[in-house]
Amino acid sequence: MSAHAARTPCEPKLHAGECPNCGNSSISTIFYEAKNVPVHSVLLMPTRECAVQFRRGDIELGLCEGCGFVTNTAFDPHVHSYSERYEETQGFSPTFQQFHRRLAESLIDTYGIRGKRVVEIGCGKGEFLSLLCDLGENIGIGFDPAFVPERNPAVNASRVTFIQDFYSEAYSDVAADVICCKMTLEHIYDTRQFLETVRRSIGGRSETLVFFQVPDFERVLRDVAFWDIYYEHCSYFDASSLRNLFELCGFEVIDSATEYDGQYLQIFARPARVRRLPVRQPGIESMRAAVQRFGEHTRKKISIWDNLFAVTSNSGQRCLLWGSGSKAVSFLSALENPGAVEHVVDINPYRHGHYMPGTGHQIVAPEFLTGSDDRTLVVAMNAIYLGEIQKTLDRINSKARLLSV
């Protein structure tokens, strides 16, 4: 395996631990391990030395036999540094921009979010909250320690306020008609404790709408998408375990759905009058089978990519990845020989010239591939961007061959 990290299925082993999602002492089986992986995936690394020497941790995914929730039982919440160096945004992608706008318009139209007070927990660089407030004439408050004020100069300051801090009990007096939390809950280990904090902040305001979005772990398991498992994501949900969490914390689930080509799981809820007691989830048997299959097939899928890169580079051709976010960090860390990949391309100018945590690959702009011929292989880290990437390659007169994970 790579000297950088070792990602392997493992012989199922017992682990006695309380599920942070439902509270049962039923995290009993560890089905997947990844050792010595970077604890941050999108923190900017200014030098290759800094990137290669960056702090590492272990992943040991365990399944809750009660609710179907999956968690990293080896997770240490104290190793993270969410700050202005945290470059998580996907907002430079036209594909993602269109999705964000459609999502904002759908929320506004479906739930009548006009002239409301909106709180977003984990607002990142503020793009989505700004959209909600501009399109619906709402007032917004965003919480995120990684928010950078100068990155969002077009924001109407009379409509949106950003607080560079984690959302916590300290802000429970911030009233809201809508509470939004996108792609944040998966970073939180004590999921039930966190959602109960949100519920207490709502109090008796029964009409408050709560909208959460997380990665859909059912898709990760089905596609054996090992690149979608990384240290920052300590909590993994399918539709059943997410609904269970909301109901246990005193919410009534209005709707749930997948979005963005099935990659994101979304849930819509309001405060419930009666809190539901925990029950065993009916889909736990299929979830148990899915995690076992994932563990058994991961090594085979990694080997396929290792072989492809070895054959390509040994024949004198170049290999590059497109997309320098968490997926690429996880993907490179899993390879036997990550050095077979030359560079990582990204459209985000704030990432150019920096280096990938763990492996130290340099991040370059798309123009790096200008005029490249078909002896160059580009692997997109997300298939949803293939059309967008191909347009960019055509624009810079690149004949590179394009694949996706």
Contacts in CASP RR format, 6 or more apart in sequence:
PFRMAT RR
TARGET T0000
AUTHOR 0000-0000-0000
METHOD contacts of the structure
MODEL  1
MSAHAARTPCEPKLHAGECPNCGNSSISTIFYEAKNVPVHSVLLMPTREC
AVQFRRGDIELGLCEGCGFVTNTAFDPHVHSYSERYEETQGFSPTFQQFH
RRLAESLIDTYGIRGKRVVEIGCGKGEFLSLLCDLGENIGIGFDPAFVPE
RNPAVNASRVTFIQDFYSEAYSDVAADVICCKMTLEHIYDTRQFLETVRR
SIGGRSETLVFFQVPDFERVLRDVAFWDIYYEHCSYFDASSLRNLFELCG
FEVIDSATEYDGQYLQIFARPARVRRLPVRQPGIESMRAAVQRFGEHTRK
KISIWDNLFAVTSNSGQRCLLWGSGSKAVSFLSALENPGAVEHVVDINPY
RHGHYMPGTGHQIVAPEFLTGSDDRTLVVAMNAIYLGEIQKTLDRINSKA
RLLSV
1 7 0 8 1.000
1 8 0 8 1.000
1 336 0 8 1.000
2 333 0 8 1.000
2 334 0 8 1.000
2 335 0 8 1.000
2 336 0 8 1.000
2 337 0 8 1.000
2 338 0 8 1.000
4 36 0 8 1.000
4 332 0 8 1.000
4 333 0 8 1.000
4 338 0 8 1.000
4 358 0 8 1.000
4 359 0 8 1.000
5 34 0 8 1.000
5 35 0 8 1.000
5 36 0 8 1.000
5 37 0 8 1.000
5 56 0 8 1.000
5 333 0 8 1.000
5 334 0 8 1.000
5 358 0 8 1.000
6 33 0 8 1.000
6 34 0 8 1.000
6 35 0 8 1.000
6 36 0 8 1.000
7 33 0 8 1.000
7 34 0 8 1.000
7 35 0 8 1.000
7 37 0 8 1.000
7 226 0 8 1.000
7 298 0 8 1.000
7 302 0 8 1.000
7 333 0 8 1.000
7 334 0 8 1.000
8 32 0 8 1.000
8 33 0 8 1.000
8 34 0 8 1.000
8 35 0 8 1.000
8 298 0 8 1.000
8 299 0 8 1.000
9 31 0 8 1.000
9 32 0 8 1.000
9 33 0 8 1.000
9 294 0 8 1.000
9 295 0 8 1.000
9 296 0 8 1.000
9 297 0 8 1.000
9 298 0 8 1.000
9 299 0 8 1.000
10 30 0 8 1.000
10 31 0 8 1.000
10 32 0 8 1.000
10 33 0 8 1.000
10 295 0 8 1.000
12 29 0 8 1.000
12 30 0 8 1.000
12 31 0 8 1.000
12 292 0 8 1.000
13 29 0 8 1.000
13 30 0 8 1.000
14 28 0 8 1.000
14 29 0 8 1.000
14 30 0 8 1.000
15 27 0 8 1.000
15 28 0 8 1.000
15 29 0 8 1.000
15 30 0 8 1.000
15 60 0 8 1.000
15 62 0 8 1.000
15 73 0 8 1.000
16 25 0 8 1.000
16 27 0 8 1.000
16 28 0 8 1.000
17 25 0 8 1.000
17 26 0 8 1.000
17 27 0 8 1.000
17 28 0 8 1.000
17 73 0 8 1.000
18 24 0 8 1.000
18 25 0 8 1.000
18 26 0 8 1.000
18 27 0 8 1.000
19 25 0 8 1.000
19 26 0 8 1.000
19 27 0 8 1.000
19 64 0 8 1.000
19 66 0 8 1.000
19 67 0 8 1.000
19 69 0 8 1.000
19 71 0 8 1.000
20 69 0 8 1.000
20 71 0 8 1.000
20 189 0 8 1.000
20 190 0 8 1.000
20 191 0 8 1.000
20 192 0 8 1.000
20 193 0 8 1.000
20 235 0 8 1.000
21 64 0 8 1.000
21 67 0 8 1.000
21 69 0 8 1.000
21 71 0 8 1.000
21 191 0 8 1.000
21 192 0 8 1.000
21 235 0 8 1.000
21 241 0 8 1.000
21 244 0 8 1.000
21 245 0 8 1.000
22 64 0 8 1.000
22 66 0 8 1.000
22 67 0 8 1.000
22 69 0 8 1.000
22 192 0 8 1.000
22 244 0 8 1.000
22 245 0 8 1.000
22 248 0 8 1.000
22 278 0 8 1.000
23 192 0 8 1.000
23 278 0 8 1.000
24 64 0 8 1.000
24 65 0 8 1.000
24 66 0 8 1.000
24 67 0 8 1.000
24 278 0 8 1.000
26 64 0 8 1.000
26 65 0 8 1.000
26 66 0 8 1.000
27 62 0 8 1.000
27 63 0 8 1.000
27 64 0 8 1.000
27 65 0 8 1.000
27 71 0 8 1.000
27 73 0 8 1.000
28 62 0 8 1.000
28 63 0 8 1.000
28 65 0 8 1.000
29 62 0 8 1.000
29 63 0 8 1.000
29 65 0 8 1.000
29 288 0 8 1.000
29 291 0 8 1.000
30 60 0 8 1.000
30 61 0 8 1.000
30 62 0 8 1.000
30 73 0 8 1.000
31 61 0 8 1.000
31 62 0 8 1.000
31 63 0 8 1.000
31 291 0 8 1.000
31 292 0 8 1.000
31 294 0 8 1.000
31 295 0 8 1.000
32 59 0 8 1.000
32 60 0 8 1.000
32 61 0 8 1.000
32 62 0 8 1.000
32 229 0 8 1.000
32 291 0 8 1.000
32 294 0 8 1.000
32 295 0 8 1.000
32 298 0 8 1.000
33 58 0 8 1.000
33 59 0 8 1.000
33 60 0 8 1.000
33 61 0 8 1.000
34 58 0 8 1.000
34 59 0 8 1.000
34 229 0 8 1.000
34 330 0 8 1.000
34 333 0 8 1.000
34 334 0 8 1.000
35 57 0 8 1.000
35 58 0 8 1.000
35 59 0 8 1.000
36 56 0 8 1.000
36 57 0 8 1.000
36 58 0 8 1.000
37 56 0 8 1.000
37 57 0 8 1.000
37 58 0 8 1.000
37 59 0 8 1.000
37 230 0 8 1.000
37 231 0 8 1.000
37 330 0 8 1.000
37 333 0 8 1.000
37 358 0 8 1.000
38 54 0 8 1.000
38 55 0 8 1.000
38 56 0 8 1.000
38 57 0 8 1.000
38 230 0 8 1.000
38 231 0 8 1.000
38 329 0 8 1.000
38 333 0 8 1.000
38 357 0 8 1.000
38 358 0 8 1.000
39 54 0 8 1.000
39 55 0 8 1.000
39 56 0 8 1.000
39 57 0 8 1.000
39 76 0 8 1.000
39 79 0 8 1.000
39 80 0 8 1.000
39 231 0 8 1.000
39 232 0 8 1.000
40 54 0 8 1.000
40 55 0 8 1.000
40 80 0 8 1.000
40 81 0 8 1.000
40 86 0 8 1.000
40 231 0 8 1.000
40 232 0 8 1.000
40 357 0 8 1.000
41 230 0 8 1.000
41 231 0 8 1.000
41 232 0 8 1.000
41 325 0 8 1.000
41 326 0 8 1.000
41 329 0 8 1.000
41 330 0 8 1.000
41 357 0 8 1.000
42 86 0 8 1.000
42 87 0 8 1.000
42 88 0 8 1.000
42 325 0 8 1.000
42 326 0 8 1.000
42 329 0 8 1.000
43 54 0 8 1.000
43 81 0 8 1.000
43 83 0 8 1.000
43 85 0 8 1.000
43 86 0 8 1.000
43 87 0 8 1.000
43 357 0 8 1.000
44 85 0 8 1.000
44 86 0 8 1.000
44 87 0 8 1.000
44 350 0 8 1.000
44 351 0 8 1.000
44 354 0 8 1.000
45 51 0 8 1.000
45 54 0 8 1.000
45 354 0 8 1.000
45 355 0 8 1.000
45 356 0 8 1.000
45 357 0 8 1.000
45 360 0 8 1.000
46 354 0 8 1.000
46 355 0 8 1.000
47 355 0 8 1.000
48 355 0 8 1.000
48 360 0 8 1.000
48 362 0 8 1.000
50 355 0 8 1.000
51 354 0 8 1.000
51 355 0 8 1.000
51 356 0 8 1.000
51 357 0 8 1.000
51 358 0 8 1.000
51 359 0 8 1.000
51 360 0 8 1.000
52 355 0 8 1.000
52 358 0 8 1.000
52 359 0 8 1.000
52 360 0 8 1.000
54 357 0 8 1.000
54 358 0 8 1.000
55 79 0 8 1.000
56 358 0 8 1.000
57 74 0 8 1.000
57 76 0 8 1.000
57 79 0 8 1.000
57 231 0 8 1.000
58 74 0 8 1.000
59 72 0 8 1.000
59 74 0 8 1.000
59 75 0 8 1.000
59 229 0 8 1.000
59 230 0 8 1.000
59 231 0 8 1.000
60 72 0 8 1.000
60 73 0 8 1.000
60 74 0 8 1.000
61 70 0 8 1.000
61 71 0 8 1.000
61 72 0 8 1.000
61 73 0 8 1.000
61 229 0 8 1.000
61 236 0 8 1.000
61 291 0 8 1.000
62 70 0 8 1.000
62 71 0 8 1.000
62 72 0 8 1.000
62 73 0 8 1.000
62 291 0 8 1.000
63 69 0 8 1.000
63 70 0 8 1.000
63 287 0 8 1.000
63 288 0 8 1.000
63 291 0 8 1.000
64 70 0 8 1.000
64 71 0 8 1.000
64 241 0 8 1.000
65 284 0 8 1.000
65 288 0 8 1.000
66 278 0 8 1.000
66 280 0 8 1.000
66 281 0 8 1.000
66 284 0 8 1.000
67 240 0 8 1.000
67 241 0 8 1.000
67 244 0 8 1.000
67 245 0 8 1.000
67 278 0 8 1.000
67 280 0 8 1.000
67 281 0 8 1.000
67 284 0 8 1.000
68 238 0 8 1.000
68 240 0 8 1.000
68 241 0 8 1.000
68 244 0 8 1.000
68 281 0 8 1.000
68 283 0 8 1.000
68 284 0 8 1.000
68 287 0 8 1.000
69 191 0 8 1.000
69 235 0 8 1.000
69 236 0 8 1.000
69 237 0 8 1.000
69 241 0 8 1.000
69 244 0 8 1.000
69 245 0 8 1.000
70 217 0 8 1.000
70 235 0 8 1.000
70 236 0 8 1.000
70 237 0 8 1.000
70 241 0 8 1.000
70 291 0 8 1.000
71 189 0 8 1.000
71 234 0 8 1.000
71 235 0 8 1.000
71 236 0 8 1.000
72 189 0 8 1.000
72 231 0 8 1.000
72 233 0 8 1.000
72 234 0 8 1.000
72 235 0 8 1.000
75 189 0 8 1.000
75 231 0 8 1.000
75 234 0 8 1.000
77 189 0 8 1.000
77 234 0 8 1.000
80 232 0 8 1.000
82 144 0 8 1.000
82 145 0 8 1.000
82 146 0 8 1.000
82 166 0 8 1.000
83 145 0 8 1.000
83 146 0 8 1.000
84 146 0 8 1.000
84 147 0 8 1.000
84 148 0 8 1.000
86 145 0 8 1.000
86 146 0 8 1.000
87 348 0 8 1.000
87 350 0 8 1.000
87 351 0 8 1.000
88 124 0 8 1.000
88 125 0 8 1.000
88 146 0 8 1.000
89 124 0 8 1.000
89 125 0 8 1.000
89 127 0 8 1.000
89 348 0 8 1.000
90 96 0 8 1.000
91 97 0 8 1.000
91 100 0 8 1.000
91 125 0 8 1.000
91 127 0 8 1.000
91 348 0 8 1.000
92 347 0 8 1.000
92 348 0 8 1.000
92 349 0 8 1.000
93 347 0 8 1.000
93 385 0 8 1.000
93 388 0 8 1.000
94 388 0 8 1.000
95 384 0 8 1.000
95 385 0 8 1.000
95 387 0 8 1.000
95 388 0 8 1.000
99 259 0 8 1.000
99 260 0 8 1.000
100 127 0 8 1.000
100 128 0 8 1.000
100 131 0 8 1.000
101 131 0 8 1.000
101 135 0 8 1.000
103 128 0 8 1.000
103 259 0 8 1.000
104 128 0 8 1.000
104 131 0 8 1.000
104 132 0 8 1.000
104 135 0 8 1.000
105 135 0 8 1.000
107 113 0 8 1.000
107 132 0 8 1.000
107 178 0 8 1.000
107 211 0 8 1.000
108 114 0 8 1.000
108 132 0 8 1.000
108 135 0 8 1.000
108 136 0 8 1.000
111 178 0 8 1.000
111 209 0 8 1.000
111 268 0 8 1.000
113 132 0 8 1.000
113 136 0 8 1.000
113 138 0 8 1.000
113 177 0 8 1.000
113 178 0 8 1.000
113 209 0 8 1.000
114 136 0 8 1.000
114 137 0 8 1.000
114 138 0 8 1.000
115 136 0 8 1.000
115 137 0 8 1.000
115 138 0 8 1.000
115 139 0 8 1.000
116 138 0 8 1.000
116 139 0 8 1.000
116 177 0 8 1.000
116 178 0 8 1.000
117 138 0 8 1.000
117 139 0 8 1.000
117 140 0 8 1.000
117 141 0 8 1.000
117 175 0 8 1.000
117 176 0 8 1.000
117 177 0 8 1.000
117 178 0 8 1.000
118 129 0 8 1.000
118 132 0 8 1.000
118 133 0 8 1.000
118 138 0 8 1.000
118 139 0 8 1.000
118 140 0 8 1.000
118 141 0 8 1.000
118 176 0 8 1.000
118 177 0 8 1.000
118 178 0 8 1.000
118 179 0 8 1.000
118 180 0 8 1.000
119 140 0 8 1.000
119 141 0 8 1.000
119 142 0 8 1.000
119 143 0 8 1.000
119 167 0 8 1.000
119 174 0 8 1.000
119 176 0 8 1.000
119 178 0 8 1.000
119 179 0 8 1.000
119 180 0 8 1.000
120 126 0 8 1.000
120 128 0 8 1.000
120 129 0 8 1.000
120 132 0 8 1.000
120 140 0 8 1.000
120 141 0 8 1.000
120 142 0 8 1.000
120 143 0 8 1.000
120 179 0 8 1.000
120 180 0 8 1.000
120 181 0 8 1.000
120 182 0 8 1.000
121 142 0 8 1.000
121 143 0 8 1.000
121 167 0 8 1.000
121 179 0 8 1.000
121 180 0 8 1.000
121 181 0 8 1.000
121 184 0 8 1.000
121 198 0 8 1.000
122 142 0 8 1.000
122 143 0 8 1.000
122 144 0 8 1.000
122 167 0 8 1.000
122 181 0 8 1.000
122 182 0 8 1.000
122 184 0 8 1.000
123 129 0 8 1.000
123 142 0 8 1.000
123 143 0 8 1.000
123 144 0 8 1.000
123 147 0 8 1.000
123 162 0 8 1.000
124 144 0 8 1.000
124 146 0 8 1.000
124 147 0 8 1.000
125 146 0 8 1.000
125 147 0 8 1.000
125 148 0 8 1.000
125 151 0 8 1.000
125 152 0 8 1.000
126 142 0 8 1.000
126 144 0 8 1.000
126 147 0 8 1.000
126 152 0 8 1.000
126 155 0 8 1.000
126 160 0 8 1.000
126 162 0 8 1.000
127 152 0 8 1.000
128 180 0 8 1.000
128 182 0 8 1.000
129 140 0 8 1.000
129 142 0 8 1.000
129 160 0 8 1.000
129 180 0 8 1.000
130 152 0 8 1.000
130 154 0 8 1.000
130 155 0 8 1.000
130 160 0 8 1.000
132 138 0 8 1.000
132 140 0 8 1.000
132 178 0 8 1.000
132 180 0 8 1.000
133 139 0 8 1.000
133 140 0 8 1.000
133 156 0 8 1.000
133 159 0 8 1.000
133 160 0 8 1.000
134 156 0 8 1.000
134 159 0 8 1.000
137 159 0 8 1.000
138 159 0 8 1.000
138 178 0 8 1.000
139 159 0 8 1.000
139 160 0 8 1.000
140 159 0 8 1.000
140 160 0 8 1.000
140 161 0 8 1.000
141 160 0 8 1.000
141 161 0 8 1.000
141 162 0 8 1.000
141 163 0 8 1.000
141 174 0 8 1.000
141 176 0 8 1.000
142 160 0 8 1.000
142 161 0 8 1.000
142 162 0 8 1.000
142 163 0 8 1.000
143 162 0 8 1.000
143 163 0 8 1.000
143 165 0 8 1.000
143 166 0 8 1.000
143 167 0 8 1.000
143 171 0 8 1.000
144 162 0 8 1.000
144 163 0 8 1.000
144 164 0 8 1.000
144 165 0 8 1.000
145 164 0 8 1.000
145 165 0 8 1.000
145 166 0 8 1.000
146 164 0 8 1.000
147 162 0 8 1.000
147 163 0 8 1.000
147 164 0 8 1.000
149 162 0 8 1.000
152 162 0 8 1.000
155 162 0 8 1.000
163 171 0 8 1.000
165 171 0 8 1.000
168 197 0 8 1.000
169 197 0 8 1.000
169 200 0 8 1.000
169 201 0 8 1.000
171 201 0 8 1.000
172 197 0 8 1.000
172 200 0 8 1.000
172 201 0 8 1.000
173 201 0 8 1.000
174 201 0 8 1.000
175 205 0 8 1.000
176 201 0 8 1.000
176 202 0 8 1.000
176 208 0 8 1.000
177 205 0 8 1.000
177 207 0 8 1.000
177 208 0 8 1.000
177 209 0 8 1.000
178 208 0 8 1.000
178 209 0 8 1.000
178 210 0 8 1.000
178 211 0 8 1.000
179 198 0 8 1.000
179 201 0 8 1.000
179 202 0 8 1.000
179 208 0 8 1.000
179 209 0 8 1.000
179 210 0 8 1.000
179 211 0 8 1.000
180 211 0 8 1.000
180 212 0 8 1.000
181 198 0 8 1.000
181 210 0 8 1.000
181 211 0 8 1.000
181 212 0 8 1.000
181 213 0 8 1.000
182 211 0 8 1.000
182 212 0 8 1.000
182 213 0 8 1.000
183 213 0 8 1.000
183 214 0 8 1.000
183 215 0 8 1.000
183 264 0 8 1.000
185 191 0 8 1.000
185 194 0 8 1.000
185 195 0 8 1.000
185 212 0 8 1.000
185 214 0 8 1.000
185 235 0 8 1.000
185 237 0 8 1.000
186 214 0 8 1.000
186 215 0 8 1.000
186 233 0 8 1.000
186 234 0 8 1.000
186 235 0 8 1.000
186 236 0 8 1.000
186 237 0 8 1.000
187 232 0 8 1.000
187 233 0 8 1.000
187 234 0 8 1.000
187 235 0 8 1.000
188 194 0 8 1.000
188 234 0 8 1.000
188 235 0 8 1.000
189 234 0 8 1.000
189 235 0 8 1.000
191 235 0 8 1.000
191 245 0 8 1.000
192 245 0 8 1.000
192 248 0 8 1.000
192 249 0 8 1.000
195 245 0 8 1.000
195 246 0 8 1.000
195 249 0 8 1.000
195 251 0 8 1.000
196 249 0 8 1.000
198 210 0 8 1.000
198 249 0 8 1.000
199 249 0 8 1.000
199 250 0 8 1.000
199 251 0 8 1.000
199 271 0 8 1.000
202 208 0 8 1.000
202 210 0 8 1.000
202 271 0 8 1.000
203 271 0 8 1.000
204 271 0 8 1.000
205 271 0 8 1.000
206 270 0 8 1.000
206 271 0 8 1.000
206 273 0 8 1.000
207 270 0 8 1.000
208 270 0 8 1.000
208 271 0 8 1.000
209 268 0 8 1.000
209 269 0 8 1.000
209 270 0 8 1.000
210 246 0 8 1.000
210 251 0 8 1.000
210 268 0 8 1.000
210 269 0 8 1.000
210 270 0 8 1.000
211 266 0 8 1.000
211 267 0 8 1.000
211 268 0 8 1.000
212 242 0 8 1.000
212 246 0 8 1.000
212 266 0 8 1.000
212 267 0 8 1.000
212 269 0 8 1.000
213 259 0 8 1.000
213 264 0 8 1.000
213 265 0 8 1.000
213 266 0 8 1.000
213 267 0 8 1.000
214 235 0 8 1.000
214 237 0 8 1.000
214 242 0 8 1.000
214 264 0 8 1.000
214 265 0 8 1.000
215 228 0 8 1.000
215 233 0 8 1.000
215 236 0 8 1.000
215 237 0 8 1.000
215 263 0 8 1.000
215 264 0 8 1.000
215 265 0 8 1.000
216 237 0 8 1.000
216 238 0 8 1.000
216 239 0 8 1.000
216 258 0 8 1.000
216 262 0 8 1.000
216 263 0 8 1.000
216 264 0 8 1.000
216 265 0 8 1.000
217 236 0 8 1.000
217 237 0 8 1.000
217 238 0 8 1.000
217 265 0 8 1.000
218 238 0 8 1.000
218 239 0 8 1.000
218 265 0 8 1.000
218 290 0 8 1.000
219 225 0 8 1.000
219 258 0 8 1.000
219 262 0 8 1.000
219 263 0 8 1.000
220 228 0 8 1.000
220 229 0 8 1.000
220 236 0 8 1.000
220 294 0 8 1.000
221 290 0 8 1.000
221 291 0 8 1.000
221 293 0 8 1.000
221 294 0 8 1.000
222 290 0 8 1.000
224 293 0 8 1.000
224 294 0 8 1.000
224 297 0 8 1.000
224 298 0 8 1.000
224 301 0 8 1.000
225 405 0 8 1.000
226 298 0 8 1.000
226 301 0 8 1.000
226 302 0 8 1.000
226 330 0 8 1.000
226 331 0 8 1.000
226 334 0 8 1.000
227 327 0 8 1.000
227 328 0 8 1.000
227 330 0 8 1.000
227 331 0 8 1.000
227 334 0 8 1.000
227 381 0 8 1.000
227 405 0 8 1.000
228 327 0 8 1.000
228 330 0 8 1.000
229 236 0 8 1.000
229 330 0 8 1.000
230 326 0 8 1.000
230 329 0 8 1.000
230 330 0 8 1.000
232 326 0 8 1.000
233 326 0 8 1.000
237 245 0 8 1.000
237 265 0 8 1.000
238 265 0 8 1.000
238 287 0 8 1.000
239 256 0 8 1.000
239 258 0 8 1.000
239 265 0 8 1.000
240 281 0 8 1.000
240 282 0 8 1.000
240 283 0 8 1.000
240 287 0 8 1.000
241 281 0 8 1.000
242 256 0 8 1.000
242 265 0 8 1.000
242 267 0 8 1.000
243 253 0 8 1.000
243 256 0 8 1.000
243 267 0 8 1.000
244 278 0 8 1.000
244 281 0 8 1.000
246 253 0 8 1.000
246 267 0 8 1.000
246 269 0 8 1.000
247 253 0 8 1.000
247 272 0 8 1.000
247 275 0 8 1.000
247 276 0 8 1.000
248 275 0 8 1.000
248 276 0 8 1.000
248 277 0 8 1.000
248 278 0 8 1.000
249 275 0 8 1.000
250 271 0 8 1.000
250 272 0 8 1.000
250 275 0 8 1.000
250 276 0 8 1.000
251 269 0 8 1.000
251 270 0 8 1.000
251 271 0 8 1.000
251 272 0 8 1.000
252 269 0 8 1.000
252 270 0 8 1.000
252 271 0 8 1.000
252 272 0 8 1.000
252 273 0 8 1.000
253 267 0 8 1.000
253 268 0 8 1.000
253 269 0 8 1.000
254 268 0 8 1.000
254 269 0 8 1.000
254 270 0 8 1.000
255 267 0 8 1.000
255 268 0 8 1.000
256 265 0 8 1.000
256 266 0 8 1.000
256 267 0 8 1.000
256 268 0 8 1.000
257 265 0 8 1.000
257 266 0 8 1.000
258 264 0 8 1.000
258 265 0 8 1.000
258 266 0 8 1.000
259 266 0 8 1.000
260 384 0 8 1.000
261 383 0 8 1.000
261 384 0 8 1.000
263 382 0 8 1.000
263 384 0 8 1.000
281 287 0 8 1.000
302 334 0 8 1.000
302 335 0 8 1.000
302 336 0 8 1.000
303 336 0 8 1.000
305 331 0 8 1.000
305 335 0 8 1.000
305 405 0 8 1.000
306 335 0 8 1.000
306 336 0 8 1.000
306 337 0 8 1.000
306 340 0 8 1.000
309 319 0 8 1.000
309 335 0 8 1.000
309 337 0 8 1.000
309 340 0 8 1.000
309 341 0 8 1.000
310 337 0 8 1.000
310 340 0 8 1.000
312 318 0 8 1.000
312 319 0 8 1.000
312 340 0 8 1.000
312 377 0 8 1.000
313 319 0 8 1.000
313 340 0 8 1.000
316 375 0 8 1.000
317 375 0 8 1.000
317 376 0 8 1.000
317 377 0 8 1.000
318 342 0 8 1.000
318 372 0 8 1.000
318 375 0 8 1.000
318 376 0 8 1.000
318 377 0 8 1.000
319 340 0 8 1.000
319 341 0 8 1.000
319 342 0 8 1.000
319 377 0 8 1.000
319 379 0 8 1.000
320 341 0 8 1.000
320 342 0 8 1.000
320 343 0 8 1.000
320 344 0 8 1.000
320 345 0 8 1.000
320 369 0 8 1.000
320 376 0 8 1.000
320 377 0 8 1.000
320 378 0 8 1.000
320 379 0 8 1.000
320 400 0 8 1.000
321 328 0 8 1.000
321 331 0 8 1.000
321 332 0 8 1.000
321 341 0 8 1.000
321 343 0 8 1.000
321 344 0 8 1.000
321 345 0 8 1.000
321 361 0 8 1.000
321 378 0 8 1.000
321 379 0 8 1.000
321 380 0 8 1.000
321 381 0 8 1.000
322 344 0 8 1.000
322 345 0 8 1.000
322 346 0 8 1.000
322 378 0 8 1.000
322 379 0 8 1.000
322 380 0 8 1.000
322 381 0 8 1.000
322 385 0 8 1.000
322 389 0 8 1.000
323 344 0 8 1.000
323 345 0 8 1.000
323 346 0 8 1.000
323 347 0 8 1.000
323 380 0 8 1.000
323 381 0 8 1.000
323 382 0 8 1.000
324 344 0 8 1.000
324 345 0 8 1.000
324 346 0 8 1.000
324 348 0 8 1.000
324 351 0 8 1.000
324 356 0 8 1.000
324 363 0 8 1.000
325 346 0 8 1.000
325 381 0 8 1.000
327 381 0 8 1.000
327 382 0 8 1.000
327 405 0 8 1.000
328 344 0 8 1.000
328 356 0 8 1.000
328 381 0 8 1.000
329 356 0 8 1.000
329 357 0 8 1.000
329 358 0 8 1.000
329 359 0 8 1.000
331 381 0 8 1.000
331 405 0 8 1.000
332 338 0 8 1.000
332 341 0 8 1.000
332 344 0 8 1.000
332 356 0 8 1.000
332 358 0 8 1.000
332 359 0 8 1.000
332 361 0 8 1.000
333 358 0 8 1.000
333 359 0 8 1.000
335 341 0 8 1.000
338 359 0 8 1.000
338 361 0 8 1.000
339 359 0 8 1.000
339 361 0 8 1.000
341 361 0 8 1.000
342 361 0 8 1.000
343 361 0 8 1.000
343 362 0 8 1.000
343 363 0 8 1.000
343 364 0 8 1.000
343 368 0 8 1.000
344 356 0 8 1.000
344 361 0 8 1.000
344 362 0 8 1.000
344 363 0 8 1.000
344 364 0 8 1.000
345 363 0 8 1.000
345 364 0 8 1.000
345 365 0 8 1.000
345 366 0 8 1.000
345 368 0 8 1.000
345 369 0 8 1.000
345 378 0 8 1.000
346 352 0 8 1.000
346 363 0 8 1.000
346 364 0 8 1.000
346 365 0 8 1.000
347 365 0 8 1.000
347 366 0 8 1.000
347 392 0 8 1.000
349 365 0 8 1.000
351 363 0 8 1.000
352 363 0 8 1.000
352 364 0 8 1.000
352 365 0 8 1.000
353 362 0 8 1.000
353 363 0 8 1.000
353 364 0 8 1.000
354 362 0 8 1.000
354 363 0 8 1.000
355 361 0 8 1.000
355 362 0 8 1.000
355 363 0 8 1.000
356 362 0 8 1.000
356 363 0 8 1.000
366 392 0 8 1.000
366 393 0 8 1.000
366 396 0 8 1.000
367 396 0 8 1.000
369 376 0 8 1.000
369 378 0 8 1.000
369 393 0 8 1.000
369 396 0 8 1.000
369 398 0 8 1.000
369 400 0 8 1.000
370 396 0 8 1.000
370 397 0 8 1.000
370 398 0 8 1.000
371 396 0 8 1.000
371 397 0 8 1.000
371 398 0 8 1.000
371 399 0 8 1.000
372 398 0 8 1.000
372 399 0 8 1.000
372 400 0 8 1.000
373 399 0 8 1.000
373 400 0 8 1.000
374 399 0 8 1.000
374 400 0 8 1.000
374 401 0 8 1.000
376 398 0 8 1.000
376 399 0 8 1.000
376 400 0 8 1.000
376 401 0 8 1.000
377 400 0 8 1.000
377 401 0 8 1.000
377 403 0 8 1.000
378 389 0 8 1.000
378 393 0 8 1.000
378 400 0 8 1.000
378 401 0 8 1.000
378 402 0 8 1.000
378 403 0 8 1.000
379 403 0 8 1.000
379 404 0 8 1.000
379 405 0 8 1.000
380 386 0 8 1.000
380 389 0 8 1.000
380 402 0 8 1.000
380 403 0 8 1.000
380 404 0 8 1.000
380 405 0 8 1.000
381 404 0 8 1.000
381 405 0 8 1.000
382 404 0 8 1.000
382 405 0 8 1.000
383 404 0 8 1.000
383 405 0 8 1.000
386 402 0 8 1.000
386 404 0 8 1.000
389 402 0 8 1.000
390 402 0 8 1.000
393 399 0 8 1.000
393 400 0 8 1.000
393 402 0 8 1.000
END
